């Protein structure tokens, strides 16, 4: 027989990871502000292997609209430029021979709405993951009744899982609201 506390802990771990995944995914969505996370998906050919841009350069944001990439080896400048252009992040690099600058253009109202829709879809996916974790935990608890768990203990554990569910759904809503505000702020 599996202890109800173990089932609850497993469900909470799954719910937590859904919120963390959402947080990470939303950080990669461009909100009109310069952030090095925009470049996380950019990889360059470095001595025959695909390497993340952050592993071969220093990426800084001197202001809210600019990202500066300073490669550790100057010969990488053309490769980095090509990788950024091919990555479909929608930014045009400018190379001055020392560093590459990316200017983040201000977002149009339509683009802001599209980004909010994209964020909402990601938040909904996270909510589905939390609901699935709750469903799986409750099913496991119901199976434990057959293995000797009392119905009272099962109902108590089920209500605890529901409280966890409600807590993480609220957290997802807060993360989404924060990102929506960030995107819609001009």
Secondary structure, 3 states (H helix, E strand, C coil): CCCHHHHHHHHHHHHHHHHHHHHHHHHCCCCCCCCHHHHCCCEEEECCEEEEHHHCEEEEEEECCEEEEEECCHHHHHHHHHHHHHCCCCCCEEECCCCEEEECCCCCHHHHHHHHHHHHHHHHHHHHHHHHHHHHHHHHHHHHHHCCCCHHHHHHHHHHHHHHHHHHHHHHHHHHHHHHHHHHCC
